[in-house]
Amino acid sequence: MPQQERSRATQARILDAAVRVLTESGYEGFTTASVSQRAEVSKGALFKHFPARETLLVATVLHLFERQRGRFAGALMSLEGQNVRERVRAAIHTLWDLLRDPEYLAVLQVY
């Protein structure tokens, strides 16, 4: 695998691990050590991609929002062809599910 692809894969692994740490341990338990351990990368590798805890935290929140946006957009796309009332009802239910998601609740702790 070329270096750039390995780098992207490592970064994705770190962000996925960071999401799990934030979701399971909250803001207080979100440490670079816990993320590097969960991602199975050295602290040096983590700091190569994210030079500080705050940088990692911001990237994690952005990563989560992008995942949530993708889920919401995908759900809305699946509603094409339904009447407006059904689409609005399904969109509200989808949004409600996203807002109750533990990942979203973890982001609220960061705020």
Legacy VTK file of the C-alpha trace (Angstrom):
# vtk DataFile Version 3.0
C-alpha trace
ASCII
DATASET POLYDATA
POINTS 111 float
0.000 0.000 0.000
1.449 3.431 -0.909
2.520 5.704 1.956
-0.316 8.197 1.403
-2.946 5.450 1.611
-1.345 4.015 4.766
-1.343 7.490 6.277
-5.040 7.982 5.496
-5.846 4.529 6.867
-3.953 5.281 10.081
-5.700 8.624 10.439
-9.101 6.979 9.917
-8.243 4.310 12.500
-7.244 7.014 14.984
-10.453 8.979 14.388
-12.635 5.885 14.721
-10.864 5.028 17.974
-11.266 8.624 19.149
-15.017 8.429 18.509
-15.236 5.257 20.600
-13.202 6.790 23.444
-15.286 9.967 23.434
-18.527 7.986 23.335
-17.528 5.534 26.058
-15.433 7.744 28.355
-16.774 11.221 27.678
-14.824 14.434 27.447
-13.016 13.868 30.742
-11.778 10.439 29.680
-10.706 11.580 26.228
-6.910 11.416 26.311
-4.337 10.945 23.606
-3.058 7.903 25.499
-6.487 6.247 25.506
-7.007 7.003 21.822
-3.580 5.735 20.763
-4.118 2.566 22.771
-7.584 2.007 21.279
-6.298 2.706 17.753
-3.308 0.427 18.351
-0.837 3.096 17.231
2.083 4.630 19.052
1.715 8.043 20.637
4.263 9.275 18.094
2.053 8.111 15.224
-0.949 9.784 16.798
0.936 13.062 17.276
2.192 12.908 13.687
-1.420 13.206 12.529
-2.792 15.258 15.425
-0.129 17.359 17.184
-2.235 18.104 20.284
-5.234 16.745 22.190
-7.284 19.739 21.064
-6.428 19.078 17.417
-7.537 15.480 17.811
-10.717 16.533 19.592
-11.678 18.986 16.842
-10.948 16.396 14.141
-13.028 13.834 16.064
-16.030 16.150 16.291
-15.763 17.007 12.589
-15.459 13.287 11.787
-18.583 12.574 13.816
-20.566 15.359 12.194
-19.588 14.125 8.753
-20.753 10.610 9.666
-24.017 11.973 11.072
-24.546 14.164 7.991
-23.957 11.152 5.756
-26.453 9.065 7.684
-29.072 11.810 7.550
-28.517 12.485 3.835
-28.704 8.772 3.076
-31.947 8.454 4.994
-33.436 11.431 3.155
-32.375 10.065 -0.222
-34.222 6.842 0.542
-37.434 8.833 0.933
-37.627 9.985 -2.672
-40.903 9.101 -4.252
-42.893 9.351 -1.033
-45.394 12.112 -0.485
-44.348 15.240 1.404
-46.089 14.298 4.649
-44.374 10.885 4.778
-41.002 12.443 3.934
-41.303 15.087 6.654
-42.389 12.494 9.216
-39.519 10.163 8.288
-37.010 13.048 8.298
-38.095 14.078 11.802
-37.780 10.498 13.049
-34.361 10.167 11.452
-33.208 13.438 12.988
-34.549 12.355 16.378
-32.626 9.079 16.121
-29.435 10.960 15.273
-29.876 13.360 18.193
-30.275 10.426 20.607
-27.247 8.620 19.226
-24.529 8.146 21.889
-21.968 9.604 19.492
-23.937 12.832 19.178
-24.435 12.983 22.944
-20.677 12.648 23.346
-20.163 15.660 21.086
-22.504 17.674 23.307
-20.112 17.056 26.192
-17.358 18.707 24.184
-19.533 21.786 23.752
LINES 1 112
111 0 1 2 3 4 5 6 7 8 9 10 11 12 13 14 15 16 17 18 19 20 21 22 23 24 25 26 27 28 29 30 31 32 33 34 35 36 37 38 39 40 41 42 43 44 45 46 47 48 49 50 51 52 53 54 55 56 57 58 59 60 61 62 63 64 65 66 67 68 69 70 71 72 73 74 75 76 77 78 79 80 81 82 83 84 85 86 87 88 89 90 91 92 93 94 95 96 97 98 99 100 101 102 103 104 105 106 107 108 109 110
